[in-house]
Amino acid sequence: MGRAAAPRHGPGGGVGMRAWLLLLVLTLAGGLVAGTLMGFDSGYVLISWGNYTLETSLWLYAGLTLLLMLLLYTLLRSALVLLGSDWRFNEWRAQRRNQRARRQTTKGLLSLAQGQWRRAERLLTLSADDSDTPLINYLAAARAAYEQGKNDAADEWLKAARDSTKGADLAVGLNQAELLSSRGQKEQALAVLLKLRQQHPRHAYLLKLLVKLHVDLEDWSALHELLPLLRKSSRIAADKLSELEQNIQLQLLERTGRNSGQAPEQQAQELKRLYRDMPRSARESVPVVKRYIELLHALPADGLAEQELRRALKYVWHDDLVILYGNLHGEDTSRQLLFAEQQLTERPNDPVLLLVLGKLALRLNDLEKAADYLQTGLRLRNLPELHTEMALVRLAEGNESQACEHFRLALR
């Protein structure tokens, strides 16, 4: 069996033992010296006051004097403690209050997380004055009050939060805007954020809240003005920013397209200007291009729509855009057909493009070419639209039986 390890004393324990040993030695030495002196001569002290006298030895007088001084010191310290002017006691009491405030703050935050709004508000506000972070206490209390429907109390705690900490205007303002927005007071929340933005123009979370409010208020012009700043913000994911940008451009197109106070020609030019001013990423977005062309087609402004779509198809290709191109009645159908045929050299097996080619050839009354394109498309894919156009070609040829057959196949 191995031997048990001998107990070790740490550095602190060794110093303590040496100190006690030194004190014991000094006490014994002092006692020895005092005893020797007392044995040599006890001394004599006489105190006279009025008719009273006190006679005693020197050593007893010294002991009584020392004891009286200790008693007076103890009484003085006790009086200072009772009067609250003792700095050590005040410091201890402040530490106790601070510790209690920390415990209450922790309990309050836990209650807030658990949805115990009333208890959270009470604990957080009671401990706010003695807390190291009164700002957090009051902001959390404002949230708890809001969840109880106590809007006035929430505003009061927000004001207390602002007063409690210097430089807390941004944090308080952001929380106030969130609470106002949650109440449905969107305009008031927007006013708070716009005021904050004057001092913090690039704050990421402030910009995020501004975007959300502008979307809720459908203020697309304001969002459009924010886009350059949002692109520079590294806090917004690229896909989210692209989606937001696309939605903004779509809404601006819709607003311009609904402006019935303008003549169709003026509206078409306004749509064109808006589209041309968009960033390239938006101009090459399928939903944006599609809606732009649809709005021009609805005016009607098919001539401009065909020109714009022909230009866009060089950069972005999609079946919906190709079908839309075939539905447009441009200024020159032959040129429209020629452009589509040029695309066929790069996409010979595209049934949707072949459908559009057949439709354009039929519009030019070139029945043979139309039938060839549509038949090629049908060999690639049995699309109902191809059968419908083929039925129209057969009707134009006078072949009613084949036309009926293609109509029937289109309905399957």
C-alpha positions as CSV (number, residue, x, y, z in Angstrom):
1,M,0.0,0.0,0.0
2,G,1.3,3.5,-0.8
3,R,1.9,6.0,1.9
4,A,-0.6,8.7,2.5
5,A,0.6,12.0,1.3
6,A,1.6,14.5,4.0
7,P,-0.7,17.5,4.2
8,R,0.6,20.6,2.6
9,H,-0.1,24.2,3.6
10,G,-0.5,26.7,0.8
11,P,1.3,30.0,0.7
12,G,-1.5,31.8,2.5
13,G,-1.7,29.2,5.3
14,G,2.1,29.4,5.9
15,V,2.1,33.2,6.2
16,G,-0.9,33.0,8.6
17,M,0.8,30.5,10.9
18,R,4.0,32.6,11.0
19,A,2.0,35.7,11.9
20,W,0.3,34.0,14.8
21,L,3.6,32.6,16.0
22,L,5.2,36.1,15.9
23,L,2.2,37.6,17.8
24,L,2.5,34.9,20.5
25,V,6.2,35.5,20.9
26,L,5.7,39.3,21.1
27,T,2.9,38.9,23.7
28,L,5.1,36.6,25.8
29,A,8.0,39.0,25.5
30,G,5.8,42.0,26.4
31,G,4.3,40.1,29.4
32,L,7.7,39.2,30.6
33,V,9.0,42.8,30.4
34,A,5.8,44.1,32.1
35,G,6.0,41.5,34.8
36,T,9.7,42.3,35.5
37,L,9.0,46.1,35.7
38,M,5.9,45.6,37.9
39,G,8.0,43.4,40.2
40,F,10.8,46.0,40.4
41,D,8.5,48.9,41.2
42,S,4.6,49.0,41.1
43,G,4.6,52.8,41.0
44,Y,2.1,55.2,42.7
45,V,-0.7,57.4,41.2
46,L,-2.8,59.9,43.2
47,I,-5.8,61.7,41.6
48,S,-7.6,64.4,43.6
49,W,-10.8,66.2,42.5
50,G,-12.7,68.2,45.1
51,N,-13.2,66.2,48.2
52,Y,-12.5,62.9,46.3
53,T,-9.1,61.2,46.0
54,L,-8.0,58.1,44.1
55,E,-4.9,56.2,45.0
56,T,-3.7,53.3,42.8
57,S,-0.6,51.7,41.4
58,L,0.9,53.0,38.1
59,W,0.3,49.7,36.3
60,L,-3.4,49.5,37.3
61,Y,-3.9,53.1,36.3
62,A,-2.4,52.4,32.9
63,G,-4.6,49.3,32.4
64,L,-7.7,51.2,33.4
65,T,-6.8,54.1,31.0
66,L,-6.3,51.7,28.1
67,L,-9.6,49.9,28.8
68,L,-11.4,53.3,29.0
69,M,-9.9,54.4,25.7
70,L,-11.0,51.1,24.0
71,L,-14.5,51.6,25.5
72,L,-14.7,55.2,24.2
73,Y,-13.5,54.1,20.7
74,T,-16.2,51.3,20.6
75,L,-18.9,53.8,21.7
76,L,-17.8,56.3,19.0
77,R,-17.8,53.7,16.3
78,S,-21.2,52.5,17.3
79,A,-22.6,56.0,17.2
80,L,-21.1,56.6,13.8
81,V,-22.7,53.4,12.5
82,L,-26.1,54.4,13.9
83,L,-25.8,57.9,12.3
84,G,-24.9,56.3,9.0
85,S,-21.6,58.2,8.6
86,D,-19.3,55.4,8.8
87,W,-17.8,54.9,5.3
88,R,-17.1,51.2,5.8
89,F,-20.6,50.5,6.9
90,N,-22.0,52.6,4.0
91,E,-19.8,50.7,1.6
92,W,-21.0,47.4,3.0
93,R,-24.6,48.5,2.8
94,A,-24.2,49.7,-0.8
95,Q,-22.7,46.3,-1.7
96,R,-25.6,44.5,-0.1
97,R,-28.1,46.7,-2.0
98,N,-26.2,46.1,-5.2
99,Q,-26.2,42.4,-4.7
100,R,-29.9,42.3,-4.0
101,A,-30.5,44.4,-7.1
102,R,-28.6,42.0,-9.2
103,R,-30.6,39.1,-7.9
104,Q,-33.9,40.9,-8.5
105,T,-32.8,42.0,-12.0
106,T,-32.0,38.4,-12.9
107,K,-35.3,37.2,-11.5
108,G,-37.1,40.0,-13.4
109,L,-35.4,39.1,-16.7
110,L,-36.3,35.4,-16.2
111,S,-39.9,36.4,-15.5
112,L,-39.9,38.5,-18.7
113,A,-38.6,35.6,-20.7
114,Q,-41.3,33.4,-19.2
115,G,-44.1,35.8,-20.0
116,Q,-44.7,36.7,-16.4
117,W,-45.2,40.4,-17.3
118,R,-46.5,41.8,-14.0
119,R,-43.9,40.1,-11.8
120,A,-41.1,41.1,-14.3
121,E,-42.2,44.8,-14.2
122,R,-42.3,44.9,-10.4
123,L,-38.9,43.2,-9.9
124,L,-37.1,45.2,-12.6
125,T,-38.3,48.6,-11.4
126,L,-37.7,47.9,-7.8
127,S,-34.1,47.0,-8.4
128,A,-33.4,49.7,-11.1
129,D,-32.0,52.4,-8.8
130,D,-29.5,50.1,-7.2
131,S,-28.6,48.1,-10.4
132,D,-25.4,48.4,-12.3
133,T,-27.4,48.6,-15.5
134,P,-30.6,50.7,-14.8
135,L,-31.0,51.2,-18.6
136,I,-31.6,47.5,-19.1
137,N,-34.0,47.3,-16.1
138,Y,-36.2,50.2,-17.4
139,L,-36.1,49.0,-21.0
140,A,-37.2,45.5,-20.0
141,A,-39.8,47.0,-17.6
142,A,-41.2,49.0,-20.5
143,R,-41.6,45.8,-22.6
144,A,-43.3,44.1,-19.6
145,A,-45.7,47.0,-19.2
146,Y,-46.5,47.0,-22.9
147,E,-47.3,43.3,-22.9
148,Q,-49.9,44.1,-20.1
149,G,-51.5,46.8,-22.2
150,K,-50.1,49.5,-19.9
151,N,-49.0,51.9,-22.6
152,D,-48.7,54.9,-20.2
153,A,-46.5,52.9,-17.9
154,A,-44.4,51.7,-20.8
155,D,-43.8,55.4,-21.8
156,E,-42.9,56.3,-18.2
157,W,-40.3,53.5,-18.0
158,L,-38.8,54.5,-21.4
159,K,-38.4,58.1,-20.1
160,A,-36.8,56.7,-16.9
161,A,-34.4,54.7,-19.1
162,R,-33.4,57.8,-21.0
163,D,-32.8,59.7,-17.8
164,S,-30.9,56.9,-16.1
165,T,-28.0,56.6,-18.5
166,K,-26.2,59.3,-20.5
167,G,-26.0,58.5,-24.2
168,A,-28.9,56.1,-24.1
169,D,-31.0,58.0,-26.6
170,L,-30.4,55.5,-29.4
171,A,-31.2,52.4,-27.4
172,V,-34.3,54.0,-25.9
173,G,-35.4,55.4,-29.2
174,L,-35.1,52.0,-31.0
175,N,-37.2,50.3,-28.2
176,Q,-39.7,53.1,-28.3
177,A,-40.1,52.7,-32.1
178,E,-40.6,49.0,-31.8
179,L,-43.3,49.4,-29.1
180,L,-45.1,52.1,-31.1
181,S,-45.0,49.9,-34.2
182,S,-46.3,47.0,-32.3
183,R,-49.2,49.2,-31.1
184,G,-50.0,50.0,-34.7
185,Q,-48.7,53.6,-34.4
186,K,-46.6,53.3,-37.5
187,E,-46.3,57.0,-38.3
188,Q,-45.2,57.9,-34.8
189,A,-42.6,55.0,-34.8
190,L,-41.4,56.3,-38.2
191,A,-41.0,59.8,-36.8
192,V,-38.9,58.5,-33.9
193,L,-36.6,56.5,-36.3
194,L,-36.2,59.4,-38.7
195,K,-35.1,61.7,-35.8
196,L,-32.6,59.0,-34.6
197,R,-31.3,58.7,-38.2
198,Q,-30.1,62.3,-38.1
199,Q,-27.5,61.3,-35.5
200,H,-26.9,57.7,-36.6
201,P,-27.4,57.6,-40.4
202,R,-25.6,54.2,-40.9
203,H,-26.8,52.3,-37.9
204,A,-27.6,48.8,-39.2
205,Y,-30.5,47.9,-36.9
206,L,-32.0,51.4,-37.3
207,L,-32.0,50.9,-41.0
208,K,-33.6,47.5,-40.7
209,L,-36.5,49.0,-38.6
210,L,-36.8,51.8,-41.1
211,V,-37.1,49.4,-44.0
212,K,-39.8,47.4,-42.2
213,L,-41.8,50.5,-41.4
214,H,-41.6,51.8,-44.9
215,V,-42.8,48.4,-46.3
216,D,-45.7,48.4,-43.8
217,L,-46.6,52.0,-44.8
218,E,-46.0,51.1,-48.5
219,D,-43.7,54.1,-48.9
220,W,-41.8,52.8,-51.9
221,S,-40.2,56.1,-52.8
222,A,-38.6,56.4,-49.4
223,L,-37.3,52.8,-49.7
224,H,-35.9,53.6,-53.1
225,E,-33.9,56.5,-51.6
226,L,-32.6,54.1,-48.9
227,L,-31.3,51.5,-51.4
228,P,-27.8,53.0,-52.0
229,L,-27.2,53.0,-48.3
230,L,-28.6,49.5,-47.8
231,R,-26.3,48.2,-50.5
232,K,-23.3,49.5,-48.5
233,S,-24.5,47.8,-45.4
234,S,-22.8,44.5,-44.7
235,R,-25.5,43.5,-42.2
236,I,-28.1,42.8,-44.9
237,A,-27.8,39.5,-46.8
238,A,-27.4,39.8,-50.5
239,D,-30.5,37.6,-51.3
240,K,-32.6,39.7,-48.9
241,L,-31.4,42.9,-50.4
242,S,-32.1,41.7,-53.9
243,E,-35.6,40.6,-53.0
244,L,-36.3,43.9,-51.4
245,E,-34.9,45.8,-54.3
246,Q,-37.0,43.8,-56.8
247,N,-40.1,44.4,-54.7
248,I,-39.5,48.1,-54.6
249,Q,-39.0,48.4,-58.4
250,L,-42.2,46.4,-58.9
251,Q,-44.2,48.6,-56.7
252,L,-42.8,51.8,-58.3
253,L,-43.8,50.3,-61.7
254,E,-47.3,49.5,-60.4
255,R,-47.7,53.1,-59.0
256,T,-46.6,54.6,-62.3
257,G,-48.9,52.3,-64.3
258,R,-51.9,53.2,-62.2
259,N,-51.4,56.9,-62.8
260,S,-54.6,57.4,-64.9
261,G,-54.1,61.2,-64.9
262,Q,-51.6,61.0,-67.7
263,A,-52.0,60.3,-71.4
264,P,-51.0,56.7,-72.5
265,E,-48.0,58.1,-74.4
266,Q,-46.8,60.1,-71.4
267,Q,-47.3,57.1,-69.1
268,A,-45.3,54.9,-71.4
269,Q,-42.4,57.3,-71.4
270,E,-42.6,57.6,-67.6
271,L,-42.5,53.8,-67.3
272,K,-39.5,53.7,-69.7
273,R,-37.6,56.4,-67.7
274,L,-38.3,54.5,-64.5
275,Y,-37.1,51.2,-65.9
276,R,-34.0,52.7,-67.5
277,D,-33.0,54.3,-64.2
278,M,-33.2,51.0,-62.3
279,P,-29.9,49.2,-61.4
280,R,-28.9,46.5,-63.8
281,S,-29.8,43.8,-61.3
282,A,-33.4,44.9,-61.4
283,R,-33.5,45.5,-65.2
284,E,-32.4,41.9,-65.7
285,S,-34.9,40.5,-63.1
286,V,-37.6,38.3,-64.8
287,P,-40.5,39.6,-62.6
288,V,-39.5,43.3,-63.1
289,V,-39.1,42.9,-66.9
290,K,-42.3,40.9,-67.2
291,R,-44.3,43.5,-65.2
292,Y,-42.8,46.4,-67.1
293,I,-43.8,44.9,-70.5
294,E,-47.2,43.9,-69.2
295,L,-47.9,47.5,-68.1
296,L,-46.8,48.9,-71.5
297,H,-49.0,46.3,-73.3
298,A,-52.0,47.3,-71.1
299,L,-51.7,51.0,-72.1
300,P,-51.5,49.9,-75.1
301,A,-48.0,50.7,-76.2
302,D,-47.0,47.4,-77.9
303,G,-44.5,49.1,-80.2
304,L,-42.4,50.3,-77.3
305,A,-43.0,47.1,-75.3
306,E,-41.7,45.0,-78.2
307,Q,-38.5,47.1,-78.5
308,E,-37.9,47.0,-74.8
309,L,-38.5,43.3,-74.5
310,R,-36.3,42.5,-77.5
311,R,-33.5,44.4,-75.8
312,A,-34.1,42.6,-72.4
313,L,-34.2,39.1,-74.0
314,K,-30.5,39.5,-74.9
315,Y,-29.6,39.5,-71.2
316,V,-32.4,37.5,-69.5
317,W,-34.2,34.6,-71.0
318,H,-37.4,33.0,-69.6
319,D,-40.4,31.1,-71.0
320,D,-42.8,33.7,-69.6
321,L,-40.9,36.5,-71.4
322,V,-40.8,34.6,-74.7
323,I,-44.5,33.9,-74.6
324,L,-45.1,37.6,-73.8
325,Y,-43.0,38.6,-76.8
326,G,-45.2,36.5,-79.1
327,N,-48.3,38.2,-77.7
328,L,-47.1,41.7,-78.5
329,H,-48.1,43.4,-81.7
330,G,-45.0,45.3,-82.6
331,E,-44.7,48.0,-85.3
332,D,-43.0,45.5,-87.7
333,T,-44.1,41.8,-87.3
334,S,-41.6,40.7,-89.9
335,R,-38.8,42.2,-87.8
336,Q,-40.3,40.6,-84.7
337,L,-40.2,37.2,-86.5
338,L,-36.7,37.7,-87.7
339,F,-35.5,38.4,-84.1
340,A,-37.2,35.3,-82.8
341,E,-35.6,33.2,-85.7
342,Q,-32.2,34.6,-84.7
343,Q,-32.7,33.2,-81.2
344,L,-33.6,29.8,-82.6
345,T,-30.0,29.4,-83.8
346,E,-28.9,29.3,-80.1
347,R,-31.9,27.4,-78.8
348,P,-33.0,25.0,-81.6
349,N,-34.8,22.7,-79.1
350,D,-36.9,25.3,-77.3
351,P,-40.6,24.4,-77.7
352,V,-41.8,27.7,-76.3
353,L,-39.7,29.6,-78.8
354,L,-41.0,27.4,-81.6
355,L,-44.6,28.2,-80.3
356,V,-43.9,31.9,-80.6
357,L,-42.3,31.5,-84.1
358,G,-45.4,29.6,-85.2
359,K,-47.7,32.3,-83.8
360,L,-45.7,35.1,-85.5
361,A,-45.6,33.3,-88.8
362,L,-49.4,32.7,-88.6
363,R,-49.8,36.5,-88.0
364,L,-47.9,37.1,-91.2
365,N,-50.1,34.5,-92.9
366,D,-47.1,32.3,-93.7
367,L,-49.0,29.1,-93.0
368,E,-46.3,26.7,-94.2
369,K,-43.6,28.2,-92.0
370,A,-46.0,28.4,-89.1
371,A,-47.0,24.7,-89.5
372,D,-43.3,23.7,-89.7
373,Y,-42.4,25.5,-86.5
374,L,-45.4,24.2,-84.6
375,Q,-44.9,20.6,-85.7
376,T,-41.2,20.7,-84.6
377,G,-42.3,22.1,-81.3
378,L,-44.9,19.2,-80.9
379,R,-42.2,16.6,-81.5
380,L,-40.2,18.1,-78.6
381,R,-43.1,18.6,-76.2
382,N,-46.8,18.0,-76.3
383,L,-47.8,21.5,-75.2
384,P,-51.6,22.5,-75.3
385,E,-50.6,25.9,-76.6
386,L,-48.8,24.3,-79.6
387,H,-52.0,22.3,-80.4
388,T,-54.1,25.4,-80.2
389,E,-51.9,27.4,-82.6
390,M,-51.7,24.3,-85.0
391,A,-55.5,24.2,-84.9
392,L,-55.6,27.8,-86.0
393,V,-53.2,27.1,-88.8
394,R,-55.3,24.2,-90.0
395,L,-58.4,26.3,-89.9
396,A,-56.7,29.0,-92.0
397,E,-55.8,26.2,-94.5
398,G,-59.4,25.0,-94.5
399,N,-58.6,21.7,-93.0
400,E,-61.4,21.6,-90.4
401,S,-61.0,17.9,-89.4
402,Q,-57.4,18.3,-88.4
403,A,-58.2,21.6,-86.7
404,C,-60.8,19.9,-84.6
405,E,-58.4,17.1,-83.7
406,H,-55.8,19.7,-82.5
407,F,-58.4,21.6,-80.5
408,R,-59.4,18.3,-78.9
409,L,-55.7,17.5,-78.0
410,A,-55.3,21.0,-76.6
411,L,-58.1,20.4,-74.1
412,R,-56.7,17.1,-72.8
